[in-house]
């Protein structure tokens, strides 16, 4: 039986959440970012997409195959 491929997205923190609403800083932290310029590979699901939508002005998102 073949394993199901999990779609992923590559997300990079390009702007600091400092100076924005504190909720946005908590969302960035919940996505796993600790430093500016850090890149994370995250599963492509509705929960992650919703979080990214809230702070999309701070992130760069790339689709992965």
Z-matrix of the N, CA and C atoms (Angstrom, degrees):
N
C 1 1.451
C 2 1.539 1 108.96
N 3 1.314 2 117.02 1 127.81
C 4 1.463 3 122.09 2 -178.53
C 5 1.526 4 110.40 3 -77.56
N 6 1.336 5 114.48 4 144.20
C 7 1.463 6 118.81 5 177.78
C 8 1.516 7 109.91 6 -78.87
N 9 1.310 8 115.60 7 146.39
C 10 1.466 9 121.85 8 179.92
C 11 1.533 10 108.92 9 -76.62
N 12 1.326 11 116.35 10 129.50
C 13 1.460 12 121.44 11 177.73
C 14 1.529 13 109.60 12 -73.85
N 15 1.317 14 116.54 13 129.11
C 16 1.458 15 120.99 14 177.26
C 17 1.523 16 107.98 15 -93.63
N 18 1.322 17 117.02 16 123.46
C 19 1.459 18 120.71 17 178.00
C 20 1.523 19 108.73 18 -71.40
N 21 1.319 20 115.90 19 142.68
C 22 1.459 21 120.34 20 -179.71
C 23 1.522 22 109.71 21 -131.11
N 24 1.330 23 114.51 22 161.01
C 25 1.461 24 121.38 23 174.43
C 26 1.521 25 107.59 24 -130.47
N 27 1.316 26 115.59 25 146.05
C 28 1.460 27 122.38 26 179.72
C 29 1.528 28 107.09 27 -101.09
N 30 1.324 29 116.85 28 120.28
C 31 1.466 30 122.05 29 -174.58
C 32 1.525 31 108.58 30 -121.91
N 33 1.337 32 116.64 31 131.82
C 34 1.457 33 122.54 32 179.99
C 35 1.525 34 109.33 33 -122.23
N 36 1.323 35 116.13 34 134.27
C 37 1.469 36 121.52 35 176.14
C 38 1.527 37 107.94 36 -82.55
N 39 1.334 38 117.64 37 111.72
C 40 1.469 39 121.72 38 -175.10
C 41 1.529 40 113.11 39 -108.70
N 42 1.324 41 116.87 40 -11.92
C 43 1.465 42 120.06 41 -179.74
C 44 1.523 43 108.71 42 -141.12
N 45 1.300 44 116.29 43 141.21
C 46 1.460 45 121.49 44 -177.09
C 47 1.530 46 111.73 45 -73.02
N 48 1.336 47 117.28 46 139.63
C 49 1.469 48 119.79 47 177.11
C 50 1.530 49 113.24 48 -77.41
N 51 1.329 50 117.76 49 -3.06
C 52 1.458 51 121.26 50 177.87
C 53 1.522 52 109.39 51 -62.99
N 54 1.312 53 116.37 52 131.00
C 55 1.454 54 121.42 53 -179.80
C 56 1.516 55 113.02 54 96.89
N 57 1.332 56 116.56 55 -9.67
C 58 1.458 57 120.96 56 176.32
C 59 1.524 58 108.93 57 -101.48
N 60 1.302 59 115.99 58 177.60
C 61 1.462 60 122.09 59 178.93
C 62 1.537 61 110.40 60 -54.77
N 63 1.317 62 117.82 61 140.41
C 64 1.465 63 121.93 62 -178.08
C 65 1.526 64 112.26 63 -61.96
N 66 1.334 65 116.97 64 -28.58
C 67 1.467 66 120.13 65 177.05
C 68 1.522 67 111.00 66 -62.89
N 69 1.333 68 116.20 67 -36.47
C 70 1.455 69 120.03 68 179.38
C 71 1.527 70 110.79 69 -67.94
N 72 1.319 71 117.47 70 -37.43
C 73 1.462 72 120.62 71 176.72
C 74 1.527 73 110.66 72 -63.89
N 75 1.322 74 116.91 73 -37.27
C 76 1.460 75 120.69 74 178.24
C 77 1.521 76 111.48 75 -69.17
N 78 1.331 77 117.80 76 -34.69
C 79 1.462 78 121.00 77 176.95
C 80 1.526 79 109.99 78 -66.00
N 81 1.338 80 116.85 79 -43.29
C 82 1.468 81 121.09 80 178.21
C 83 1.528 82 109.60 81 -60.64
N 84 1.313 83 117.07 82 -42.66
C 85 1.467 84 121.58 83 178.01
C 86 1.528 85 111.24 84 -64.84
N 87 1.320 86 117.08 85 -39.93
C 88 1.456 87 121.35 86 -179.79
C 89 1.532 88 111.70 87 -66.91
N 90 1.324 89 117.14 88 -28.61
C 91 1.462 90 120.76 89 176.12
C 92 1.531 91 111.29 90 -74.33
N 93 1.332 92 117.08 91 -10.34
C 94 1.459 93 120.95 92 174.78
C 95 1.514 94 115.00 93 101.99
N 96 1.322 95 118.18 94 11.48
C 97 1.458 96 120.88 95 -179.67
C 98 1.514 97 110.90 96 -88.19
N 99 1.339 98 115.31 97 135.36
C 100 1.454 99 121.10 98 177.14
C 101 1.528 100 111.82 99 -119.45
N 102 1.352 101 116.72 100 -29.18
C 103 1.460 102 120.99 101 -176.15
C 104 1.525 103 110.83 102 -130.45
N 105 1.311 104 115.51 103 153.41
C 106 1.448 105 122.50 104 175.20
C 107 1.523 106 109.20 105 -66.52
N 108 1.317 107 117.44 106 135.44
C 109 1.457 108 121.61 107 -179.41
C 110 1.521 109 113.90 108 89.01
N 111 1.309 110 117.04 109 -4.28
C 112 1.467 111 121.40 110 -179.47
C 113 1.529 112 109.75 111 -72.74
N 114 1.336 113 115.94 112 141.64
C 115 1.461 114 122.03 113 179.61
C 116 1.517 115 109.48 114 -115.86
N 117 1.319 116 116.32 115 137.49
C 118 1.459 117 122.70 116 177.98
C 119 1.513 118 109.12 117 -127.84
N 120 1.318 119 116.29 118 144.19
C 121 1.459 120 121.96 119 172.53
C 122 1.520 121 106.18 120 -104.03
N 123 1.333 122 115.92 121 115.96
C 124 1.459 123 122.27 122 -173.25
C 125 1.521 124 110.34 123 -118.80
N 126 1.335 125 117.80 124 152.39
C 127 1.463 126 119.95 125 176.29
C 128 1.526 127 110.12 126 -66.32
N 129 1.312 128 115.78 127 144.41
C 130 1.457 129 121.12 128 -179.13
C 131 1.525 130 108.97 129 -91.20
N 132 1.338 131 115.61 130 90.96
C 133 1.462 132 120.40 131 178.03
C 134 1.531 133 109.21 132 -135.70
N 135 1.310 134 116.10 133 174.13
C 136 1.464 135 121.05 134 -174.93
C 137 1.526 136 113.01 135 -62.54
N 138 1.313 137 117.38 136 -38.04
C 139 1.467 138 121.53 137 -178.45
C 140 1.529 139 110.76 138 -64.42
N 141 1.316 140 116.79 139 -47.55
C 142 1.464 141 121.41 140 179.64
C 143 1.528 142 110.10 141 -66.40
N 144 1.331 143 117.06 142 -42.45
C 145 1.464 144 120.76 143 179.01
C 146 1.529 145 111.70 144 -61.04
N 147 1.327 146 117.46 145 -38.37
C 148 1.460 147 121.19 146 178.13
C 149 1.517 148 111.97 147 -65.36
N 150 1.337 149 115.86 148 -41.49
C 151 1.467 150 120.36 149 178.10
C 152 1.523 151 110.72 150 -65.00
N 153 1.319 152 116.47 151 -42.68
C 154 1.465 153 120.96 152 179.25
C 155 1.530 154 110.02 153 -63.48
N 156 1.325 155 117.86 154 -39.45
C 157 1.462 156 121.80 155 179.61
C 158 1.529 157 111.51 156 -59.07
N 159 1.343 158 116.45 157 -37.49
C 160 1.473 159 120.90 158 -178.62
C 161 1.526 160 112.68 159 -67.39
N 162 1.344 161 117.26 160 -30.26
C 163 1.465 162 121.04 161 -176.05
C 164 1.529 163 111.58 162 -125.64
N 165 1.340 164 117.04 163 31.56
C 166 1.463 165 120.00 164 -175.48
C 167 1.528 166 113.29 165 -64.60
N 168 1.322 167 118.71 166 -19.30
C 169 1.455 168 121.70 167 177.44
C 170 1.528 169 112.18 168 -74.75
N 171 1.329 170 117.43 169 -10.97
C 172 1.458 171 122.45 170 -179.96
C 173 1.530 172 112.40 171 -105.06
N 174 1.310 173 117.38 172 -8.88
C 175 1.460 174 122.21 173 -171.01
C 176 1.518 175 112.63 174 -121.77
N 177 1.337 176 115.32 175 157.43
C 178 1.456 177 122.40 176 168.08
C 179 1.515 178 106.28 177 -117.68
N 180 1.319 179 117.30 178 126.38
C 181 1.466 180 122.51 179 -174.30
C 182 1.527 181 108.88 180 -115.58
N 183 1.341 182 116.11 181 131.81
C 184 1.453 183 122.32 182 177.37
C 185 1.526 184 108.43 183 -126.06
N 186 1.318 185 116.49 184 136.46
C 187 1.467 186 121.73 185 177.13
C 188 1.522 187 108.25 186 -76.31
N 189 1.327 188 116.58 187 140.91
C 190 1.465 189 122.00 188 175.03
C 191 1.511 190 108.64 189 -111.92
N 192 1.305 191 116.30 190 152.65
C 193 1.469 192 121.08 191 -179.12
C 194 1.510 193 112.42 192 -74.28
